[in-house]
Amino acid sequence: MSKHIGGFDPSGDGPDDPAACRRSGKVYLVGAGPGDPELLTLKAARLLSKAQAVVYDHLVGEEILHLADPAARMIYAGKEAGYHSLPQDRINGLLVDLARSGLEVVRLKGGDPFMFGRGGEEMEELLESGIECEVVPGITAACGVSACTGIPLTHRDHARSVIFTTGHLKDGTVNLDWPALARPNQTVVIYMGLGALDIICQQLITHGLPADTPAAVVHAGTTNRQITVTDRLDQLSATVKRAQLKSPALIMIGSVVSLHALLGNGTTIEELALTG
């Protein structure tokens, strides 16, 4: 499979139909799901198989990329901690340029495009530039991890609501709405928060969440590399450090985490029994 890293080369070969160069293509913002290729939607797989260009993120697995047309232009636009292959404004411009060259483009994003995936920003840029755009939802990481760990997002005896948040803001701070996150009888799911886990745990306890609240960090959820670590909120950060967990990881906090053990040996995850 060909792979072009860093951006679109407008001098490359265009589509076979010369008329395509005189009309704009279309961009599909497609969710690739949480990692397990079998959790990709049928629509996403169909669009991927016929796309002329695929702009994909860091967390999209090789098994999913292999579903693309071998003739498609494969452009990596991944973001990793401390390294972005392309800034977001250049990704936005890249999608516009590809569509204006007459290509059918799949912008392939881990999870769901509208769940902390900057799909809204890309949609705005495309529509403002007069490019046709369609959003194809994917299973977000929270739903995938919930299913494969046995940690329900809501439960009548534990959580009447669930909050999804990101562990860092656009300016790089971790100044979240701590009073809202520390309310009782809810589940808190934090994306991209592993690097700020110390602060997150401390602030939630400071704002009223009991120190013994069950919590979990799940690495590479839904894949064969999944690792789940569970502990009390006040001990979670130290336990995760001993486990040497790396990104990608999802943080789940709330009494629903106590139900994790019920799934038992029916799961394929690796459990780290590190809690004293």
Sequence and secondary structure as in RCSB ss.txt:
>XXXX:A:sequence
MSKHIGGFDPSGDGPDDPAACRRSGKVYLVGAGPGDPELLTLKAARLLSKAQAVVYDHLVGEEILHLADPAARMI
YAGKEAGYHSLPQDRINGLLVDLARSGLEVVRLKGGDPFMFGRGGEEMEELLESGIECEVVPGITAACGVSACTG
IPLTHRDHARSVIFTTGHLKDGTVNLDWPALARPNQTVVIYMGLGALDIICQQLITHGLPADTPAAVVHAGTTNR
QITVTDRLDQLSATVKRAQLKSPALIMIGSVVSLHALLGNGTTIEELALTG
>XXXX:A:secstr
   EESS  TTS   SSGGGGGS  EEEEEE BSS GGGS HHHHHHHHH SEEEE TT  HHHHTTS TTSEEE
E  EETTEESS HHHHHHHHHHHHHTT EEEEEESB TTSSSSHHHHHHHHHHTT EEEEE    HHHHHHHHHT
  S BTTTBSEEEEEESS TTS     HHHHT SSEEEEEES GGGHHHHHHHHHHTT  TT EEEEEESTTSTT
 EEEEEEHHHHHHHHHHHT  SSEEEEESGGGGGGGGGGGGS  EE     
